Amino acid sequence: MTLEIITPDQTLYTGKVSMVQMPGVDGLFAVLWNHAPMIAVLKKGRVKLRDDKDQLQYIEIKGGIVEVLNNKVLILSE
């Protein structure tokens, strides 16, 4: 699936991933291939992702929203 993490100033990440874990307002949650469509609010914390080379990466965000639709994860962060 494709992940994009965007802030008003820059794009923090764009690429293929097999898993994304995010800090939701009600706790951590993860998205895998063929996840149901959803929109959620994110709080400040780390986004954990497993890239297409099976490497873990961590990206700090200050909160925002996430949209999951058709194997595309779009995080709009502050």
C-alpha positions as CSV (number, residue, x, y, z in Angstrom):
1,M,0.0,0.0,0.0
2,T,1.0,3.6,-0.4
3,L,1.7,6.0,2.5
4,E,2.0,9.8,2.4
5,I,2.7,12.0,5.4
6,I,2.2,15.6,4.6
7,T,2.6,18.8,6.7
8,P,1.7,22.4,5.6
9,D,5.4,22.9,4.9
10,Q,6.7,19.7,3.5
11,T,6.2,16.0,2.6
12,L,7.7,13.9,5.4
13,Y,7.3,10.5,3.7
14,T,6.0,9.1,0.4
15,G,6.4,5.4,-0.5
16,K,5.2,1.8,-0.4
17,V,4.7,0.2,3.0
18,S,3.4,-3.0,4.4
19,M,2.3,-1.6,7.8
20,V,1.6,1.7,9.4
21,Q,1.1,2.2,13.2
22,M,-0.3,5.6,14.3
23,P,-1.0,7.4,17.6
24,G,-4.8,7.8,17.6
25,V,-6.5,9.9,20.2
26,D,-7.8,6.7,21.7
27,G,-4.5,4.8,21.5
28,L,-2.2,3.2,19.0
29,F,-3.7,1.5,15.9
30,A,-2.2,-0.1,12.8
31,V,-3.2,-0.4,9.2
32,L,-2.4,-3.3,7.0
33,W,-3.1,-4.2,3.3
34,N,-6.8,-4.1,2.4
35,H,-7.8,-2.3,5.6
36,A,-11.4,-1.0,5.7
37,P,-11.8,2.7,4.7
38,M,-11.6,5.0,7.6
39,I,-10.8,8.5,8.8
40,A,-9.3,9.1,12.3
41,V,-7.9,11.8,14.4
42,L,-4.2,11.5,15.4
43,K,-2.4,12.9,18.5
44,K,1.2,13.9,18.9
45,G,3.6,10.9,18.7
46,R,5.5,8.5,16.4
47,V,4.2,6.9,13.2
48,K,5.9,3.5,12.9
49,L,6.1,2.1,9.4
50,R,7.5,-1.0,7.7
51,D,8.8,0.0,4.3
52,D,9.0,-2.1,1.1
53,K,12.5,-3.2,2.1
54,D,11.0,-4.6,5.4
55,Q,12.8,-1.9,7.4
56,L,11.1,-0.2,10.3
57,Q,11.1,3.6,10.3
58,Y,9.7,6.1,12.8
59,I,8.4,9.6,12.0
60,E,7.4,12.1,14.6
61,I,4.1,14.0,14.1
62,K,2.4,16.7,16.1
63,G,-1.1,15.3,15.5
64,G,-3.5,15.5,12.5
65,I,-5.9,13.2,10.6
66,V,-5.5,10.1,8.6
67,E,-7.5,8.8,5.7
68,V,-7.3,5.1,4.7
69,L,-8.9,4.3,1.3
70,N,-8.1,1.7,-1.4
71,N,-4.7,0.7,0.1
72,K,-3.6,4.4,0.3
73,V,-2.9,5.9,3.7
74,L,-2.8,9.7,3.8
75,I,-1.7,11.5,7.0
76,L,-2.2,15.2,7.1
77,S,-0.1,16.4,10.1
78,E,0.4,19.7,11.8
